[in-house]
């Protein structure tokens, strides 16, 4: 999440021409809103990864299983 946040700040800075420090200051002023948004993303991503993990391992197991003659 921290990496995504930094990338999104830099992307917005490049897109709008606003300095990174101004964007960080704006987010710090409304930090509760940003924390809630990032919390919602985590609440979505953690169960998603938990559910997808076995599927990926099963697919990898089938792809790399030794083939019988």
Order of alpha helices (4+ residues) and beta strands (2+ residues): alpha-alpha-alpha
